[in-house]
Amino acid sequence: MQFVIDSESENLPSHLAEDHQIVARTLGLQVGDEFETESGPSRFRWRVEEVKSKYLHLFHDLSRSIQDRFPENGSFYTLTIVDNDLTPILESVKARRAQIDRVEKLYRENSMPLAAVASAGGGDAIDFALHLAQSGQQVFSATGMAQDARVEIVHAARAEEKGVVLDTYTAWVLSKLGLLSATAQAFQRVIAPASLLDEIAVKIEDLGNHEDGRLTASAEDDELVPIHHSAEVIEAQAADLTDVVADIRKNASVLGIEAPVDISAELRQLPEFLGTQFDTLSVARREGATVLSADLRLRQVAAGVMETEAFGLDALLEHLRNRRLITDEDRAEALLTLAALRHSYIELTAPMLLKMLEIDDSDGLMRFVQVADYFGRAGGDVRSHVKTAAAFASLAFARGRLRQKASKATGQILTNLIRFEDIQLKDILNLFARLADDPEVTNYVAGWLRGHFLMGVYEAQVEAASGQ
């Protein structure tokens, strides 16, 4: 027999008041204690098997039944543990890890927008983008091609009168960058589809369900590693999203998501693929506005499928700077944050790198280190990377007060530049020193080679080239 002691709910099944004959005998007993009751001529012996909070009992009761009642939900499911063997839990976490690996591969290898891939993994664009950043993977934000950048800058200028429509991830990023207000000043309209706020509201509500903290787990090899999210962390996350909602409401017009009447039957099937990001495209087309999105793939769908102009955050920053709505320092701060969010491409110039170095006060220049990682990436133009790096080093070393920071930053960039394949160490460093055209930079390169035990490699390559 099991029952809940609750005088106010005694009319509910299995809920009994404290003065009930059996309940009264159990009060104060511990697990294993025994007692007797009488009913007419019969006597019954009872033993206390378990005592727990009525709220915990209700949770366990619901947990046991929810998988059968809602098999498609997936939020709760039952695992049987025998002799404290956690293998079933570990296998479940590993299966979830394998699913995440498949979703990551889907994003890397297919031209699908963030929200489309995130929904395939049961998540949303914001969480998926943060997961990519935290696991060292890229969020595809731009092609890095000069001609594409020029086209997007033109689209940004044309959008001044037409207005722009945001998707959820972009609205969140702009709020975190503190740029929603400047964006609202630059364009006649900034539009947020109603579903955007609904999506964030769901995230806030979910966090509210864990106000006492949350325990998750990850599988590392054959170990189950618990991850505790404290109540304070959960509260801060909810407060942060609440601030984002307030920022959006203050600086954007929230519009309904009714699709335009001229949209074809084929395009009406896109919501199944794009999720809430379809609302951004649909509202932009209906309102004759331009899509502003940090998500490169969404912009490509806007142009290729919806025949709607779009531009990304690099073009936005350029437009805001040209309109004098942000300062160079604002832009540098934004680029540092976008680098931390692992956006696949950000526009880097020597003066902007210098500004980022000046404002970076993180331990070990960790924020600048994330920016330096853009140098030497596969597929990059070697000469362009080296030219920008050399110009930056020359500027940085010329600022005497930045000498220590300049040394660390330049060293990090050199470490990344020599990642380029099919080009020798000596060729990269000689080009770097020649373009920098600064004796102090040249001396630093020589010291860097010795400090990284690469001088022998450099000299061997130079000698081999001389022999040829």
Backbone torsions as a table, in degrees:
resi	resn	phi	psi	omega
1	MET	NA	136.8	174.1
2	GLN	-130.4	145.0	-179.2
3	PHE	-153.2	160.4	177.3
4	VAL	-110.6	129.2	178.2
5	ILE	-85.2	109.1	-177.1
6	ASP	-159.8	101.8	-177.0
7	SER	-64.3	-31.4	-176.2
8	GLU	-78.3	-15.7	-176.7
9	SER	-123.0	29.4	-172.3
10	GLU	-67.6	-13.9	177.9
11	ASN	-81.2	-9.9	178.2
12	LEU	-80.6	151.6	178.5
13	PRO	-57.1	135.8	177.1
14	SER	66.5	11.9	176.2
15	HIS	-105.6	122.8	-176.5
16	LEU	-126.1	148.4	178.5
17	ALA	-79.9	163.3	-176.4
18	GLU	-65.1	-25.0	-178.2
19	ASP	-88.9	5.3	175.3
20	HIS	-63.1	144.2	-173.2
21	GLN	-53.8	-47.7	-177.6
22	ILE	-73.7	-42.8	-178.7
23	VAL	-59.5	-43.3	-177.6
24	ALA	-59.6	-33.7	-179.8
25	ARG	-75.7	-21.6	-175.7
26	THR	-89.1	-18.6	-174.9
27	LEU	-59.0	127.5	178.5
28	GLY	88.3	-6.2	-179.6
29	LEU	-80.7	157.8	178.0
30	GLN	-110.3	166.8	177.6
31	VAL	-58.9	130.0	-178.5
32	GLY	100.0	-19.4	177.8
33	ASP	-68.1	149.9	179.7
34	GLU	-120.7	156.1	176.3
35	PHE	-155.1	166.1	-178.9
36	GLU	-122.7	151.5	173.0
37	THR	-133.9	159.8	178.3
38	GLU	-120.7	144.3	174.8
39	SER	-142.9	99.2	-173.9
40	GLY	65.1	-132.3	-179.0
41	PRO	-80.9	-4.3	-173.5
42	SER	-97.8	147.7	175.1
43	ARG	-120.8	140.6	-177.5
44	PHE	-125.5	136.3	176.1
45	ARG	-106.6	131.4	-177.5
46	TRP	-120.4	151.6	173.1
47	ARG	-130.5	135.1	179.8
48	VAL	-76.3	117.1	-178.6
49	GLU	-94.7	-32.4	-175.5
50	GLU	-158.5	140.9	174.6
51	VAL	-131.3	127.1	179.2
52	LYS	-154.5	166.6	178.1
53	SER	-58.1	142.0	179.0
54	LYS	-63.6	-28.8	179.3
55	TYR	-71.4	-39.2	176.5
56	LEU	-66.4	-38.6	177.2
57	HIS	-60.6	-44.1	179.9
58	LEU	-63.2	-41.4	178.7
59	PHE	-61.6	-45.8	179.6
60	HIS	-63.1	-39.3	-179.8
61	ASP	-63.2	-44.9	178.5
62	LEU	-66.4	-40.5	-178.4
63	SER	-61.7	-36.5	-179.3
64	ARG	-68.1	-29.7	-173.4
65	SER	-102.4	-20.3	-171.0
66	ILE	-67.3	-31.9	-180.0
67	GLN	-65.6	-36.5	178.1
68	ASP	-75.1	-35.9	-177.0
69	ARG	-76.2	-36.0	-177.0
70	PHE	-131.4	70.0	-174.8
71	PRO	-63.9	-23.6	-177.7
72	GLU	-83.2	-10.1	-173.8
73	ASN	-72.1	-51.0	178.0
74	GLY	81.6	-4.3	-177.8
75	SER	-71.6	-36.8	178.7
76	PHE	-123.5	138.8	169.5
77	TYR	-152.0	157.9	-171.7
78	THR	-99.7	136.9	173.8
79	LEU	-127.3	137.2	-179.5
80	THR	-94.8	125.1	-179.7
81	ILE	-108.6	124.1	-179.3
82	VAL	-115.3	128.5	177.7
83	ASP	53.8	42.0	177.8
84	ASN	57.7	24.6	177.3
85	ASP	-84.0	112.1	-176.6
86	LEU	-86.1	9.7	-178.1
87	THR	-54.8	-43.0	179.1
88	PRO	-58.9	-39.3	178.6
89	ILE	-67.0	-44.5	-179.6
90	LEU	-61.0	-42.5	179.2
91	GLU	-64.8	-36.6	178.2
92	SER	-64.8	-44.2	179.1
93	VAL	-65.4	-38.5	178.0
94	LYS	-63.8	-39.0	178.2
95	ALA	-63.2	-39.8	177.0
96	ARG	-65.4	-39.2	177.3
97	ARG	-61.9	-40.3	178.7
98	ALA	-64.8	-37.8	177.4
99	GLN	-63.8	-42.5	178.4
100	ILE	-62.6	-40.1	177.8
101	ASP	-59.7	-40.8	179.7
102	ARG	-65.8	-39.0	179.3
103	VAL	-66.5	-42.2	177.5
104	GLU	-60.5	-42.7	179.0
105	LYS	-64.9	-39.6	177.4
106	LEU	-58.1	-41.2	-179.5
107	TYR	-70.0	-41.8	-177.8
108	ARG	-67.0	-37.6	-168.2
109	GLU	-102.6	-2.7	-179.1
110	ASN	-132.2	144.9	-178.0
111	SER	-81.4	63.6	-178.5
112	MET	-109.8	136.9	177.8
113	PRO	-62.1	161.6	-177.3
114	LEU	-53.1	-52.1	-174.1
115	ALA	-63.9	-35.3	180.0
116	ALA	-63.6	-44.0	179.8
117	VAL	-71.6	-40.9	-179.0
118	ALA	-60.3	-42.1	-178.7
119	SER	-65.6	-30.0	177.1
120	ALA	-64.8	-26.2	178.2
121	GLY	-99.2	7.5	178.6
122	GLY	80.4	20.4	-179.0
123	GLY	-124.5	-161.9	178.4
124	ASP	-126.9	170.8	-172.9
125	ALA	-62.9	-40.7	-178.0
126	ILE	-63.6	-51.0	-178.2
127	ASP	-63.6	-39.0	-179.1
128	PHE	-67.0	-41.9	178.2
129	ALA	-62.7	-41.8	178.1
130	LEU	-65.5	-38.8	177.1
131	HIS	-61.4	-44.5	178.9
132	LEU	-59.5	-45.5	-178.9
133	ALA	-63.4	-44.9	-176.8
134	GLN	-69.2	-23.6	178.8
135	SER	-98.4	11.9	174.1
136	GLY	78.3	19.4	179.4
137	GLN	-105.5	162.4	-174.2
138	GLN	-90.4	147.0	166.7
139	VAL	-99.5	118.3	-175.5
140	PHE	-70.1	108.9	-172.4
141	SER	-115.8	-22.5	-178.7
142	ALA	-164.5	161.1	179.8
143	THR	-81.0	-25.3	-175.2
144	GLY	82.1	1.8	179.4
145	MET	-86.5	133.4	-176.0
146	ALA	-60.1	-39.6	-178.0
147	GLN	-66.7	-36.4	177.4
148	ASP	-66.5	-39.6	178.7
149	ALA	-62.5	-41.3	179.8
150	ARG	-64.0	-41.5	178.9
151	VAL	-62.2	-42.7	-178.3
152	GLU	-67.9	-33.7	176.6
153	ILE	-64.1	-38.8	176.0
154	VAL	-63.9	-43.6	178.9
155	HIS	-61.4	-38.7	178.9
156	ALA	-63.7	-41.5	179.3
157	ALA	-65.4	-41.0	-179.3
158	ARG	-69.5	-23.0	-177.4
159	ALA	-76.5	-9.5	-178.6
160	GLU	-53.2	-45.0	-178.1
161	GLU	-86.7	-33.2	-175.9
162	LYS	-77.7	-30.8	-175.2
163	GLY	91.1	168.2	-177.9
164	VAL	-128.1	152.3	176.9
165	VAL	-118.6	133.5	-176.7
166	LEU	-101.4	154.4	165.9
167	ASP	-102.4	171.7	-172.1
168	THR	-61.0	-48.7	-177.8
169	TYR	-62.0	-42.3	-178.7
170	THR	-65.9	-42.4	178.0
171	ALA	-60.6	-41.7	178.4
172	TRP	-63.1	-46.2	-179.5
173	VAL	-62.2	-46.9	-178.9
174	LEU	-61.9	-36.6	177.3
175	SER	-66.9	-43.2	179.0
176	LYS	-64.1	-31.7	178.6
177	LEU	-80.8	-10.4	-177.1
178	GLY	72.0	29.0	-173.9
179	LEU	-111.2	3.1	-179.6
180	LEU	-64.5	-39.0	-179.4
181	SER	-64.3	-46.2	178.6
182	ALA	-63.4	-37.9	178.2
183	THR	-64.0	-40.2	178.5
184	ALA	-64.2	-31.0	178.1
185	GLN	-76.6	-27.2	-174.8
186	ALA	-81.9	-27.0	-174.7
187	PHE	-123.0	147.2	-176.9
188	GLN	-59.1	-36.0	178.6
189	ARG	-139.9	138.2	166.1
190	VAL	-117.2	119.6	-171.8
191	ILE	-112.3	133.4	174.0
192	ALA	-117.7	116.8	174.8
193	PRO	-58.2	144.2	-177.4
194	ALA	-57.1	-33.1	-178.8
195	SER	-65.2	-23.3	177.2
196	LEU	-61.2	-49.1	179.3
197	LEU	-68.7	-34.4	177.5
198	ASP	-61.8	-40.5	-178.8
199	GLU	-64.2	-42.5	178.4
200	ILE	-69.3	-36.0	178.8
201	ALA	-61.4	-38.0	177.7
202	VAL	-63.1	-39.9	178.4
203	LYS	-64.2	-42.1	179.4
204	ILE	-64.4	-42.3	179.8
205	GLU	-63.2	-40.5	179.0
206	ASP	-62.9	-41.8	177.2
207	LEU	-63.9	-35.5	178.5
208	GLY	-63.8	-24.1	177.8
209	ASN	-76.3	-5.4	-179.0
210	HIS	-126.2	40.1	-174.3
211	GLU	-65.5	-17.1	176.8
212	ASP	-94.3	8.1	-178.0
213	GLY	106.9	171.0	-177.3
214	ARG	-144.2	140.4	178.4
215	LEU	-115.2	119.5	174.7
216	THR	-118.7	-179.6	-178.8
217	ALA	-149.0	154.3	174.4
218	SER	-132.6	154.2	179.1
219	ALA	-100.3	123.3	175.7
220	GLU	-122.2	107.4	-172.1
221	ASP	57.4	-119.3	-179.8
222	ASP	-105.7	19.7	-179.0
223	GLU	-110.8	143.0	174.6
224	LEU	-97.8	114.1	-175.0
225	VAL	-104.8	111.0	178.9
226	PRO	-73.8	143.4	177.8
227	ILE	-125.0	115.4	-177.3
228	HIS	-99.4	125.7	174.7
229	HIS	-105.6	112.1	-174.4
230	SER	-68.0	162.8	177.6
231	ALA	-59.7	-36.1	179.8
232	GLU	-65.5	-40.0	179.0
233	VAL	-65.8	-44.7	179.1
234	ILE	-61.4	-43.8	179.9
235	GLU	-62.6	-41.3	179.8
236	ALA	-65.7	-38.8	178.5
237	GLN	-64.8	-42.6	178.7
238	ALA	-64.9	-42.2	179.3
239	ALA	-64.3	-38.5	179.2
240	ASP	-62.4	-45.6	179.4
241	LEU	-67.4	-35.1	176.5
242	THR	-62.6	-40.2	176.7
243	ASP	-64.7	-37.8	178.3
244	VAL	-62.3	-44.3	178.6
245	VAL	-59.7	-45.1	179.7
246	ALA	-62.2	-39.7	179.4
247	ASP	-64.0	-42.3	179.5
248	ILE	-65.1	-45.9	-179.7
249	ARG	-62.5	-33.2	-178.6
250	LYS	-72.8	-35.4	-170.4
251	ASN	-113.2	0.4	-178.7
252	ALA	-135.4	155.3	173.8
253	SER	-92.1	126.6	179.8
254	VAL	-92.0	118.7	-176.8
255	LEU	-118.1	153.7	176.6
256	GLY	-65.7	166.1	-171.0
257	ILE	-108.6	22.5	178.3
258	GLU	-59.4	132.0	-178.3
259	ALA	-72.9	150.4	177.7
260	PRO	-63.0	149.4	-174.6
261	VAL	-68.7	-24.1	-175.2
262	ASP	-89.2	7.0	-177.2
263	ILE	-75.9	138.6	-175.8
264	SER	-77.0	164.8	178.9
265	ALA	-63.0	-35.5	179.4
266	GLU	-64.1	-42.9	-179.6
267	LEU	-68.9	-27.8	179.3
268	ARG	-68.6	-11.8	177.1
269	GLN	-86.2	-8.8	-178.1
270	LEU	-60.9	-32.3	179.6
271	PRO	-54.6	-31.6	179.0
272	GLU	-65.8	-25.9	-178.7
273	PHE	-93.8	-41.7	-171.6
274	LEU	-98.7	-16.4	-176.1
275	GLY	63.8	-137.7	-176.2
276	THR	-68.1	-19.5	178.1
277	GLN	-65.8	-22.9	175.0
278	PHE	-61.6	-35.7	-179.2
279	ASP	-61.1	-35.8	177.1
280	THR	-61.4	-46.1	-179.8
281	LEU	-67.6	-43.0	-177.5
282	SER	-64.9	-44.5	179.5
283	VAL	-67.0	-39.3	178.5
284	ALA	-60.9	-42.5	179.6
285	ARG	-68.3	-43.1	-179.6
286	ARG	-63.3	-39.8	-175.7
287	GLU	-90.5	-2.8	-177.5
288	GLY	66.3	31.0	-176.9
289	ALA	-104.7	176.9	-178.8
290	THR	-106.0	143.1	177.7
291	VAL	-81.6	125.6	172.5
292	LEU	-110.1	110.1	-175.7
293	SER	-143.4	139.2	173.4
294	ALA	-75.8	-10.8	-175.4
295	ASP	-92.9	107.0	-179.1
296	LEU	-55.5	-45.6	-176.1
297	ARG	-63.3	-35.3	178.0
298	LEU	-67.0	-40.0	177.7
299	ARG	-63.5	-36.6	178.9
300	GLN	-67.6	-37.7	175.6
301	VAL	-66.9	-40.3	179.1
302	ALA	-58.0	-45.5	-177.4
303	ALA	-76.3	-43.6	-172.7
304	GLY	-82.6	-28.7	-175.6
305	VAL	-109.5	-44.8	-176.2
306	MET	-94.4	-3.9	-179.7
307	GLU	52.4	45.8	-178.7
308	THR	-122.1	134.2	178.8
309	GLU	-67.9	150.0	-178.1
310	ALA	-151.5	156.2	173.4
311	PHE	-150.7	162.2	-175.3
312	GLY	-109.4	-164.5	-171.7
313	LEU	-75.2	-29.9	176.7
314	ASP	-63.3	-44.8	178.1
315	ALA	-65.6	-36.5	178.0
316	LEU	-62.6	-47.7	-179.3
317	LEU	-60.8	-40.4	177.6
318	GLU	-63.1	-43.5	-179.1
319	HIS	-65.2	-44.3	-179.9
320	LEU	-65.2	-37.6	178.6
321	ARG	-68.1	-40.7	178.7
322	ASN	-64.1	-32.1	178.3
323	ARG	-83.9	-0.1	-179.0
324	ARG	58.7	35.0	176.4
325	LEU	-92.4	-15.0	173.5
326	ILE	-135.8	159.2	178.0
327	THR	-96.6	171.0	175.1
328	ASP	-60.9	-34.9	178.4
329	GLU	-66.9	-40.2	176.3
330	ASP	-59.8	-44.0	-178.8
331	ARG	-65.3	-42.1	178.6
332	ALA	-62.0	-42.5	178.2
333	GLU	-62.4	-41.1	178.9
334	ALA	-63.5	-43.3	-179.1
335	LEU	-66.7	-37.2	175.2
336	LEU	-60.6	-41.2	179.9
337	THR	-69.3	-41.8	178.9
338	LEU	-64.5	-33.4	175.3
339	ALA	-65.7	-40.5	177.7
340	ALA	-65.0	-31.5	177.5
341	LEU	-81.7	2.7	174.6
342	ARG	62.0	36.6	172.9
343	HIS	-63.6	137.3	-168.2
344	SER	-64.8	-25.5	-179.6
345	TYR	-147.3	134.0	169.7
346	ILE	-135.5	145.0	-177.5
347	GLU	-76.4	120.8	-177.9
348	LEU	-119.3	126.3	172.8
349	THR	-122.1	162.4	-179.4
350	ALA	-59.4	-47.2	178.6
351	PRO	-62.2	-36.8	180.0
352	MET	-71.0	-37.4	175.1
353	LEU	-60.6	-40.8	178.4
354	LEU	-63.1	-41.8	179.0
355	LYS	-64.3	-40.0	177.9
356	MET	-63.4	-40.3	178.5
357	LEU	-63.8	-39.9	-178.6
358	GLU	-63.3	-40.1	-174.1
359	ILE	-91.5	-8.8	-178.6
360	ASP	-78.1	111.2	177.1
361	ASP	-114.2	21.0	-179.8
362	SER	-74.3	157.5	178.6
363	ASP	-61.3	128.0	178.0
364	GLY	64.6	21.2	-176.9
365	LEU	51.9	40.3	-175.4
366	MET	-60.9	-34.2	179.5
367	ARG	-67.1	-42.0	178.7
368	PHE	-69.1	-34.2	177.7
369	VAL	-58.1	-38.5	177.8
370	GLN	-65.5	-34.1	176.2
371	VAL	-70.6	-42.7	-179.1
372	ALA	-59.7	-23.9	-179.1
373	ASP	-64.8	-16.8	178.3
374	TYR	-72.3	-17.6	178.4
375	PHE	-81.9	140.9	174.6
376	GLY	79.2	11.7	179.6
377	ARG	-73.1	149.4	178.7
378	ALA	-57.3	136.8	179.0
379	GLY	89.8	-9.8	180.0
380	GLY	-75.8	156.5	177.3
381	ASP	-80.1	116.4	-172.6
382	VAL	-60.0	-50.1	-176.0
383	ARG	-63.6	-40.8	179.9
384	SER	-62.7	-43.6	179.6
385	HIS	-63.3	-46.7	-177.6
386	VAL	-67.2	-39.6	-179.7
387	LYS	-62.0	-46.0	179.1
388	THR	-64.0	-43.3	-179.6
389	ALA	-63.1	-41.7	-178.7
390	ALA	-66.8	-41.9	178.8
391	ALA	-63.2	-39.3	177.4
392	PHE	-63.5	-47.5	-178.2
393	ALA	-59.7	-41.3	179.5
394	SER	-62.1	-43.2	178.2
395	LEU	-66.1	-43.5	-174.8
396	ALA	-67.3	-43.7	-179.0
397	PHE	-70.3	-21.5	178.3
398	ALA	-73.7	-18.1	176.8
399	ARG	-92.1	99.4	-175.6
400	GLY	-54.5	-37.9	-177.8
401	ARG	-69.1	-15.0	-179.1
402	LEU	-101.4	11.4	-171.1
403	ARG	-52.7	-48.0	-177.1
404	GLN	-67.4	-44.6	178.8
405	LYS	-65.7	-38.1	-179.6
406	ALA	-62.4	-40.0	180.0
407	SER	-63.1	-48.1	-178.3
408	LYS	-65.1	-43.4	-177.9
409	ALA	-65.6	-44.3	-179.8
410	THR	-65.0	-40.4	177.8
411	GLY	-61.0	-40.7	179.4
412	GLN	-65.9	-40.8	179.3
413	ILE	-65.5	-42.5	177.9
414	LEU	-60.6	-41.7	178.6
415	THR	-57.5	-38.0	-179.5
416	ASN	-79.8	-35.1	-179.6
417	LEU	-61.4	-36.1	-176.6
418	ILE	-77.3	5.5	173.3
419	ARG	-76.1	-18.4	-178.5
420	PHE	-55.9	133.4	179.5
421	GLU	-87.3	158.4	174.9
422	ASP	63.5	21.5	173.1
423	ILE	-143.3	132.0	-172.1
424	GLN	-75.4	155.5	177.9
425	LEU	-54.0	-45.5	-176.5
426	LYS	-63.1	-36.3	-177.8
427	ASP	-68.7	-40.0	179.0
428	ILE	-66.8	-47.3	-175.6
429	LEU	-72.2	-35.6	176.8
430	ASN	-65.2	-42.4	177.9
431	LEU	-64.5	-41.2	179.3
432	PHE	-60.0	-49.2	-177.7
433	ALA	-66.2	-39.0	-178.9
434	ARG	-67.0	-42.0	-179.0
435	LEU	-71.8	-33.2	177.8
436	ALA	-66.9	-36.9	176.0
437	ASP	50.6	49.8	-176.4
438	ASP	-143.6	118.0	-178.5
439	PRO	-55.8	-36.7	-179.0
440	GLU	-66.5	-38.9	177.7
441	VAL	-66.9	-41.6	178.9
442	THR	-61.1	-44.1	177.2
443	ASN	-62.1	-37.9	179.1
444	TYR	-64.1	-42.0	-179.5
445	VAL	-60.2	-42.5	178.8
446	ALA	-62.1	-43.8	177.5
447	GLY	-65.3	-36.5	178.8
448	TRP	-64.4	-41.5	177.9
449	LEU	-60.4	-45.2	179.8
450	ARG	-66.6	-43.2	-178.1
451	GLY	-64.4	-26.8	179.8
452	HIS	-102.8	13.8	177.2
453	PHE	55.3	38.1	-179.3
454	LEU	-111.8	-2.1	-177.8
455	MET	-61.2	-38.4	178.8
456	GLY	-62.4	-41.9	178.3
457	VAL	-63.3	-45.3	-179.2
458	TYR	-60.5	-49.0	-177.3
459	GLU	-65.5	-36.5	178.6
460	ALA	-65.1	-39.9	178.8
461	GLN	-67.2	-40.2	178.3
462	VAL	-64.0	-43.9	-179.4
463	GLU	-64.5	-41.0	179.3
464	ALA	-64.0	-39.9	179.3
465	ALA	-66.9	-36.8	179.4
466	SER	-66.8	-38.4	179.6
467	GLY	-65.5	-34.2	179.1
468	GLN	-72.5	NA	NA
